[in-house]
Amino acid sequence: MVETNGGADADPVRRVAVVGAGTMGHGIAVAFAAGGRTVRLFDADEAALDGARSAVKNAVSTLVGHDAAEADAAESVLDAIEYEPSLPDAVADADLVVEAVPEDLAIKTETFRRVERAAPADAVLASNTSSLSITELGDAVDDPRRLLGTHWFHPPHIVPVVEVVKGEGTADGPVRVVREALEAIGKSPVVLEKEVPGFIGNRIQSAMAHEAWSLLREGVASAEDIDTAVKGTFGFRLPALGVFEKGDHSGLDVHAKVLSGLLDEIDRGTTPAESLTRLVEEGRYGAKTGAGVYDWSDVDVEAATDERDRQLLSLLEVYRQRERKAPPLEE
């Protein structure tokens, strides 16, 4: 039983329901199943469930191929996931319900209303939103104490960090339960002490992306060379050092001096770059449409995705070797 405050069972999250079998949902299901949990993956669209079955098999195959999972454990991971077209049946006995439906406030609030009616009264409800307010989502349910955010990053079965976000009505008990459940399946939860739009990762990532589009607009370099510069310079160091540890290595005096000289030059626009907007208007969304910034028409996207995941698994090994805690700054 999950308590809204105070104590709880030693392992209160054994049964997980994932609502939404799309890009994020199936990967979240794999993460929990690989961590020894039983999972019910819901989607009202039978085609989405069929696609999820295939995607789950591919994800598990990649993990096994990279020695991230033992081959004899692959079948147990696959067997731990049930595919459910009925929402009430999917969440009926869940300890934790993770919502992974499209990033639309109306869709998510209606989903949580339906989940709350069907899930056990002591189940924790979590949204995988990447930008919406957890407080607003909490306003849609009768008991906001048990609703929080768990922002996973793509691909969720590989990327180690999950942001855990409290709304104004979220109680401490569910936060502790979810943090411990994520740690138990090998994830690195980061609990936000304050809810802000975009949370942590997306705020920093969006700032970087905005400047990259600005550099492309100004003709500083090609998209390919900008990507190469990111991957082969500061991006190369990030799994090992992060931002603040890198600053300590370089010297905070140097860090402050560089910022002083650059901040006035960095794009301060408040709307997406015109070139990005134009590509979206033209239907060039990226690999899924065959074209974006790059031409994907002759690329085997499934093979490219598999290779991407293998590279990320190699980076995961570096990340796990370098995890460390920084001492708190004195006030």
matplotlib code that plots the C-alpha trace (Angstrom):
import matplotlib.pyplot as plt

x = [0.0, 1.3, 1.0, 0.5, 2.9, 5.1, 5.9, 5.0, 5.7, 9.3, 8.7, 5.3, 5.6, 5.4, 2.6, 2.9, 0.4, 1.7, -1.1, -0.1, 1.9, 3.7, 7.3, 7.8, 5.2, 6.7, 10.2, 8.9, 7.3, 10.6, 12.4, 10.1, 9.9, 13.7, 13.7, 11.5, 8.1, 5.0, 3.6, 0.3, 0.7, -2.5, -3.6, -7.1, -5.6, -5.0, -2.5, -0.5, -0.4, 0.8, 3.5, 4.5, 4.9, 7.4, 9.2, 9.5, 11.0, 13.5, 14.4, 15.0, 17.1, 19.3, 19.8, 20.7, 23.0, 24.9, 25.1, 22.9, 20.7, 21.4, 20.0, 18.1, 16.4, 15.1, 12.1, 11.2, 11.2, 8.9, 6.7, 6.4, 4.5, 0.9, -0.8, -4.2, -6.8, -9.0, -8.0, -9.9, -8.4, -4.9, -4.9, -7.2, -4.5, -1.6, 0.6, 1.9, 0.2, 2.5, 0.6, 2.4, -0.3, 0.2, 1.5, -1.8, -3.3, -6.9, -6.0, -3.9, -6.4, -9.2, -6.9, -6.2, -9.9, -10.5, -7.5, -8.5, -11.9, -10.5, -7.2, -6.8, -7.3, -3.7, -2.0, 0.5, -0.4, 2.5, 2.6, 5.4, 4.8, 7.9, 6.5, 3.0, 2.3, 1.9, -0.1, -2.6, -2.8, -3.4, -6.3, -8.0, -8.2, -10.0, -6.8, -3.8, -1.7, -0.9, -0.2, 3.3, 5.5, 8.0, 9.7, 11.6, 13.9, 14.0, 14.8, 13.5, 14.7, 18.3, 18.6, 19.3, 17.8, 14.1, 13.0, 10.5, 8.3, 6.0, 2.9, 1.6, -0.7, 1.7, 2.4, 5.9, 5.0, 4.4, 7.5, 9.6, 7.8, 8.5, 12.1, 12.8, 11.0, 13.1, 16.3, 15.2, 15.1, 18.5, 17.4, 18.8, 15.8, 16.3, 13.7, 12.9, 12.5, 10.5, 8.2, 9.3, 8.2, 10.3, 11.8, 15.7, 16.7, 14.4, 15.2, 18.9, 18.5, 16.1, 18.6, 21.3, 19.0, 17.8, 21.4, 22.2, 19.3, 20.6, 24.1, 22.5, 20.4, 23.5, 25.4, 28.2, 28.4, 26.4, 23.9, 26.2, 29.2, 27.3, 26.2, 29.8, 31.0, 28.4, 29.0, 32.8, 33.4, 31.3, 28.8, 31.6, 32.3, 28.8, 28.3, 31.5, 31.3, 28.0, 28.0, 29.1, 31.8, 33.2, 33.3, 35.2, 37.7, 38.2, 38.2, 35.2, 37.3, 37.7, 34.0, 32.8, 35.1, 33.8, 30.2, 30.9, 32.3, 29.6, 26.2, 25.6, 26.2, 23.9, 20.5, 17.8, 14.9, 11.6, 10.2, 11.5, 13.8, 12.1, 14.0, 12.6, 9.1, 9.3, 10.4, 7.5, 5.1, 6.4, 5.8, 9.5, 9.4, 12.6, 13.2, 9.5, 8.6, 11.7, 13.1, 13.9, 17.1, 18.7, 17.4, 16.2, 14.6, 17.3, 18.1, 17.0, 15.5, 15.1, 18.7, 19.8, 17.7, 19.3, 22.8, 21.8, 20.7, 23.9, 25.9, 23.8, 24.3, 28.1, 27.6, 25.5, 28.5, 30.6, 27.8, 27.5, 31.2, 31.2, 28.2, 29.0, 27.3, 28.4, 28.5, 25.8, 26.8, 26.8, 24.3]
y = [0.0, 3.4, 6.1, 9.8, 10.6, 8.6, 4.9, 2.3, -1.3, -2.2, -2.7, -1.0, -0.9, -4.3, -3.8, -0.9, 0.3, 2.4, 4.3, 5.0, 2.6, 5.0, 6.1, 6.7, 4.3, 1.1, 2.1, 2.9, -0.5, -2.2, -0.3, -1.5, -5.1, -5.3, -4.2, -7.1, -5.5, -6.7, -4.2, -3.7, -1.5, 0.1, 1.7, 2.0, 1.7, -2.0, -1.0, 1.0, -2.1, -4.2, -1.7, -1.7, -5.5, -5.2, -2.2, -4.0, -7.0, -4.8, -2.9, -6.1, -7.5, -4.4, -4.6, -8.3, -7.6, -5.1, -7.3, -4.9, -7.9, -11.6, -13.5, -15.9, -12.9, -11.6, -13.9, -13.0, -9.3, -9.9, -12.1, -9.4, -7.1, -7.6, -5.6, -4.3, -2.5, -1.8, 1.1, -0.1, -3.6, -2.1, 0.0, -2.2, -3.5, -1.2, 0.2, 2.9, 4.3, 6.1, 8.2, 8.5, 9.9, 12.8, 16.1, 17.9, 19.2, 18.3, 14.7, 14.2, 15.6, 13.5, 10.5, 11.1, 11.5, 8.0, 6.5, 7.8, 6.2, 2.8, 2.6, 1.6, 4.5, 4.0, 3.9, 6.6, 8.5, 9.8, 11.9, 11.6, 15.2, 17.0, 20.5, 20.7, 21.8, 19.0, 21.4, 21.8, 18.1, 17.6, 20.0, 17.5, 14.7, 14.4, 13.5, 15.5, 14.3, 11.1, 12.7, 13.7, 14.0, 11.4, 12.9, 10.2, 10.9, 9.1, 6.2, 5.6, 2.1, 3.4, 7.0, 6.7, 9.9, 10.4, 13.8, 13.5, 16.6, 17.6, 19.7, 22.1, 19.4, 16.4, 14.7, 13.6, 9.9, 9.3, 11.1, 8.9, 5.8, 6.7, 7.7, 4.4, 2.4, 4.1, 3.4, -0.2, -0.6, 1.0, 4.6, 7.8, 9.9, 13.6, 15.2, 18.8, 20.9, 23.5, 23.0, 25.1, 24.9, 22.4, 21.1, 20.8, 18.8, 20.4, 23.9, 23.4, 21.4, 24.0, 26.8, 24.9, 24.1, 27.7, 28.9, 26.1, 27.2, 30.8, 29.8, 27.9, 31.0, 33.3, 31.0, 30.3, 26.7, 23.9, 21.8, 18.8, 20.8, 22.3, 18.7, 17.5, 20.4, 19.6, 15.8, 16.2, 19.0, 19.8, 17.1, 14.5, 15.4, 15.6, 11.9, 12.1, 15.6, 17.4, 21.2, 22.0, 19.3, 20.4, 24.0, 22.9, 21.1, 24.0, 26.6, 28.7, 31.8, 30.8, 29.8, 33.2, 35.1, 33.1, 33.8, 37.5, 37.7, 35.6, 36.3, 39.5, 37.7, 34.7, 34.8, 36.0, 35.4, 34.2, 32.4, 29.3, 30.0, 30.8, 28.0, 25.5, 26.8, 26.6, 22.9, 22.1, 23.9, 22.0, 18.7, 17.9, 16.5, 14.4, 10.7, 9.8, 11.8, 11.1, 14.6, 17.2, 19.1, 16.0, 13.8, 10.5, 9.1, 6.5, 5.7, 2.5, 4.3, 1.1, 0.1, 3.7, 3.7, 0.4, 1.8, 4.9, 2.8, 0.8, 3.9, 5.2, 2.0, 2.5, 6.1, 4.6, 2.6, 5.8, 7.6, 4.9, 4.9, 8.6, 9.1, 11.2, 13.5, 17.1, 18.5, 21.1, 24.8, 26.7, 29.5]
z = [0.0, -0.9, 1.7, 0.9, 3.7, 6.0, 5.8, 3.2, 2.3, 1.7, -2.0, -2.7, -6.5, -8.0, -10.6, -13.1, -15.6, -18.5, -20.3, -23.9, -26.0, -28.3, -28.5, -24.8, -23.4, -24.7, -23.6, -20.1, -20.0, -21.0, -18.2, -15.5, -16.9, -17.1, -13.4, -12.4, -12.3, -14.0, -16.5, -18.3, -21.3, -22.4, -25.6, -27.1, -30.6, -31.4, -34.1, -31.5, -29.3, -32.2, -32.9, -29.3, -29.3, -32.1, -30.6, -27.2, -28.9, -30.7, -27.5, -25.5, -28.4, -28.4, -24.6, -24.9, -27.8, -25.8, -22.7, -20.8, -20.1, -20.0, -23.0, -20.7, -19.0, -22.3, -22.3, -18.7, -19.7, -22.6, -20.5, -17.8, -20.2, -20.9, -23.8, -22.7, -24.8, -21.8, -19.5, -16.4, -16.8, -17.3, -14.1, -11.9, -9.6, -10.3, -7.6, -10.0, -13.2, -15.6, -18.2, -21.6, -23.9, -26.3, -24.9, -24.7, -21.5, -22.4, -23.3, -20.2, -17.8, -19.2, -19.1, -15.4, -14.6, -16.2, -14.5, -11.1, -11.4, -12.3, -10.4, -6.7, -4.3, -3.0, -6.5, -7.3, -10.5, -12.6, -15.8, -18.3, -19.5, -20.6, -20.3, -18.8, -15.2, -12.7, -10.5, -13.3, -13.9, -10.2, -10.3, -12.7, -10.1, -6.7, -4.8, -6.2, -3.3, -5.2, -8.6, -9.7, -12.8, -13.9, -16.9, -18.8, -21.7, -25.0, -25.3, -21.7, -21.4, -21.8, -20.6, -16.9, -15.4, -14.7, -13.4, -10.5, -10.3, -7.5, -8.0, -5.4, -4.1, -4.3, -1.0, 0.1, 0.4, -3.3, -4.3, -2.0, -3.3, -6.9, -6.2, -4.6, -7.3, -10.0, -8.1, -7.7, -11.5, -12.0, -12.9, -11.4, -10.2, -9.9, -7.6, -8.4, -5.3, -7.3, -10.3, -13.3, -17.0, -18.8, -15.6, -15.7, -18.8, -21.3, -20.1, -20.6, -23.8, -25.3, -24.6, -26.4, -29.4, -29.7, -30.0, -32.5, -34.7, -34.4, -35.6, -38.5, -39.4, -39.3, -41.6, -39.0, -40.1, -41.7, -39.7, -40.0, -38.7, -35.8, -34.8, -35.1, -32.9, -30.2, -30.3, -30.4, -27.8, -24.8, -25.7, -25.6, -22.0, -20.7, -19.7, -17.6, -16.2, -16.5, -16.2, -12.7, -12.4, -15.7, -14.4, -11.3, -13.6, -15.9, -13.1, -12.1, -12.7, -16.3, -16.5, -15.2, -17.6, -20.6, -19.6, -19.1, -22.7, -24.4, -22.7, -24.6, -27.9, -27.3, -29.1, -26.7, -29.0, -27.5, -30.5, -32.4, -35.3, -38.6, -40.3, -37.8, -38.1, -41.9, -41.8, -39.6, -41.9, -44.8, -43.0, -42.7, -39.1, -39.3, -39.7, -39.3, -42.4, -44.4, -44.1, -41.5, -41.3, -42.9, -45.8, -44.4, -47.5, -48.3, -44.7, -42.9, -39.9, -37.9, -38.4, -37.6, -34.4, -33.4, -33.9, -31.9, -29.0, -29.1, -28.9, -26.0, -24.2, -24.5, -23.1, -20.2, -19.1, -18.9, -17.0, -14.4, -13.8, -13.2, -11.0, -8.0, -5.6, -5.0, -1.5, -0.9, -1.2, 2.0, 2.2]

ax = plt.figure().add_subplot(projection="3d")
ax.plot(x, y, z, "-o")
ax.set_aspect("equal")
plt.show()
